[in-house]
Amino acid sequence: MKYQFNDNFLWGAASSGPQSEGTFPGDGKAETEWDYWFKQVPEQFFDGVGPSVTSDFYHKYKEYVKLMKEIGMNSYRTSIQWSRIFKDREGTVNEEGVTFYQAVIDELLSQGIEPVLCLHHFDMPMYWMEKGGFENRETAEGFAAFAAKCFELFGGKVKRWITFNEPIVIAEGGYIYKRHYPAVCDAKKAALVGYHIQLASSMAVREFRKSGREGSIGIVLNLTPTYCKEPDNEEDRRSAEIADLLFNKSFLEPSIRGEYPEKLVELLKEEGICPEAAEEDLEIIGSNTVDFLGVNYYHPRRVTRRSTPYEGPLMPEKYFEEYTFEGQKMNFSRGWEIYEPAIYEIAVNLRDHYGNIPWYISENGMGVQDEEQFLDQDGIVEDDYRIEFIRDHLIWLNKAIGEGCNCFGYHLWAPFDCWSWRNAYKNRYGMIRVDIKNGGALSIKKSGRWFKQVTENYGF
Ligand code: BGP
């Protein structure tokens, strides 16, 4: 069986500024929440490894881009770090940062790789965090000013922009589950932060349109299709509906349709955590919807009604329990269920309920611990499991496209092994190995060679 994709398909991979570049003394970069947090609690990061070196993309970008070309990528998403462009809240430009991103963009273009640039990948500068981060509406204005500057600086060469990566993770990670800074558990703050991020995203879209730059602008959402254990049970269905409202529709609907789902607003009001929305803000959200969507898909969410009364702080878990799906084939990557058909269901949902908006897979990937064990005699990582993972997801994507779904590309997380927040280098995702323990030498894994063939043949 042959799985064919069209000639314009984006074949690539994604990383982000804070996870790949590293921070170096004297490069003019301001501190982010991650730099700051690591200094406070280094022991909370896997192996005590922080964001200061990561993959050293800052110095080695030419080498990386050359290898990206070798594995057949025609597009690469990364993020511009706000803290590298603006030194402070007033927007004092860091020329070294500008020069660096210009050089990266030129290098990518010279190798025939399209840069897809994201403006926020979990990396709030401390100068805004000190003001409450996205709890404060002013931060949204600050973000819009940063976005406008990026369109001015780089908009001539970059044609595809993204406002935010996984905005729900910023709200839940920082304000519910304590996985990100400021690591508090406060549902009211989480809702407010989520609302201001949406506002910031819509303001950035407005700035893009005002700039008159050619190209398109989108948002990257981590969509987790939600399945309930007993579809015949009304409470189970309600649990799944709530999970879907909180984790998927809370950004999907305002970003694409320009408005919040009534049911979500009702739910937040019932809990007394619905942010006060000014008419002016709702107008900005309503009239600045995105041109396209990036979908990060890793795993589905399986929920059932709570079997015991919930007594903790107000959290999504009040409404449902997550359970482990037992049944068909059950594989895990980094503790996440691997379930490829969900990619097809996401596609059909976007086709049937969101005006068939153009979209692409902006992240999908397999995190593997202790990958060194798969090194062969020549020092090449034999990651057949990753090849199988990508292939199985592409098969479902291909089926969806064949049925009229408007998907224009597939990006793996990640082109090369990179730093992952609290998990640091615990899980490896790349098609290019970074030998972290030995000075960061780079080598292409088996999956990289395979990916090249796929891109050359536009399928497999
Ligand atoms: C996504 C993020 C990425 C990356 C990836 C892998 O949610 O957008 O930044 O980190 O997850 O997750 P992890 O590195 O924690 O295994």
Boltz pocket constraint, residues with backbone or C-beta under 6 A from the ligand:
constraints:
  - pocket:
      binder: B
      contacts: [[A, 16], [A, 19], [A, 165], [A, 166], [A, 222], [A, 296], [A, 334], [A, 363], [A, 367], [A, 413], [A, 419], [A, 420], [A, 421], [A, 423], [A, 424], [A, 427]]
      max_distance: 6.0
